[in-house]
């Protein structure tokens, strides 16, 4: 059986934590592709979020790991890529449910908001869980349909009424 492939990326604020998590993943037997950056020089996080998310959505990776200062910018950007379900792992609870209920395929950390030990712990919790399916699969299908309806559509302001079930 082939080990899962993880695509990692960061901006300058997340560089050190990305490097730490990359080493950790390799030590656990994961195949890791690092899309950058290769230094702590200032870079724009959307470039790296898109690189990771596009590879995961395209099937070149099983999981994406992104790190910026807070995780917020990377999360916003990654979730713009159709098929991506990115989640910031800021606690063990968030890590557990990002996998069990949301089937996240990109996980995000804040290099300025948590220690490497915390990030590793949250990553371990996430990796140990499995997607529950059931009612959660139905909800993810709704998100997929939302993406499909809005692909290339920037006409905001449509009346959307939540549907039961």
N, C-alpha and C positions, 0 to 999 in steps of 0.2 A: 504494500500500500504506500502510495506517495504521500509525503508529508504536506500539509497545507501550505499554500503560498500566501505570504503576507506582503502587501505593498505599503511602504512607510514613506512619510514625507513630513516636512515641518516648514516653519519660517525661522528667522533668526532667533526669535524669542523662545522657540521650542526646540532649537537645535540640540542642546545638551540632553534633554529628556528623550528626544527621538533616538539619539545615539545609544543611550542607556537601554531603552526599550528594544532597540534593534539587537543589541548584544544579548539581552535576556531571551528574546524570541529564538535566536539562533541556538542558544544554550538549551532550549527546550525542544529542539529538533525541527523548528519551522524553517522553510525556505523563505528568505527575505530579499525583496528588491527595494532598494532605497532610491527614490526619485529626486532626492536632494532636500535642501541644499548641502553642499560639501563643506561650507564654512559658516561662521557666525555673521558674515556680512549681511547687511540689511537687504531683505527680499520682500516681495509681495506675496502674502499668504494665498490669495486666490489662485495663483499659478500652480502651487503645489497641491492645493486641495483638488483642483480640477485634474491634475495629473494622476493622483491616487484614485479619485472617484471614477474617472474614465476607465482606468485599467480594471478596477473591480467590476464596474458595470459591464465592461466588455469581456469579462471572463478570464482576464490574465492573472487575476488574483482571487483568492477565496475570502480575504479580509483586508480592509485598509486600516491603517493606523496613522492618525494625523496629530500634530502637536503645534500649537501656537501659544501666545501668551496666556490667554484665558480659555481657549477652545471655541469661543463663540464665533469668531470670523471663519474659522475652518469649517465649523458645523453648518453655518449659513450657506457657504459656498458649495460644500460637498452635496448638500441636499438639493441643489439646483440641477444636479446631474440625474436624469431619469434612471430609475431603478436603484438609486442609492437611498439607504435608510441609515443616516449617520446620527450618532448619539454621543453626547459628552458623558464620559464616565467620571462622575465627581464623588461617588460613594459606592459602597458595596451594593446597596439596594438598587441604585441606578444601573449598575453594571449587570446585576442579575436580571432585572426586568427589561433592559435594553435587548437582551438575548431572548428571554422567555416569551415576552409579549410583542416586542417590536421586530424581532429577527434582524437586528442591526447588522449591516455588512461593512460599515466603517465606524471605528471607535475613535474618540477624540479626547485629548488630554490638554490641560492647561499647564504649560511649562512654568508659569509664574504663580500658579495657584495650588500646586501640590508637589510633594516630594517624589523622587523616583520610587521610593518604597511604597507610597500610596498608589502610584500609577501601576506598579507591578501587581499589587494586591487586587486592584480593580480589574486589571486585565485578566488575571488568573480566575477571578470569580466569573467574568464574562465567558471565558473559554471553557469553563467547566459546565456551564448550563447548556440546555438545548431549547430550541423553539418549541413552544407548546402546541402550536397549530390551533385547531378548533375555531372558536370565536375570534381569535387573534388573526388567523389566516383570512377570515372574512374582512376584517378591518384593513389588512394590508392590501387585499384585492381592491378595496375602495380607494386606497391611496394610489394604486396603480392606474385605476380608471381615471382618477383626477389628473394624474400626470399625462395620460393619453389625451384627455379632453383639452388640456391646456398647452400641449406641445406646440410651440410657435404662436401661441395666442396671448397677446399682451393687452387684450381689451378689458381691463378691470371693470368692476362695477356691476357685474351680472348678478341677478338675484339668484341666490343659492339657498335652498331650503333643506335643512338636515332631514334625512330619511331615517325612519326607525328600522332596526334590523339590518 
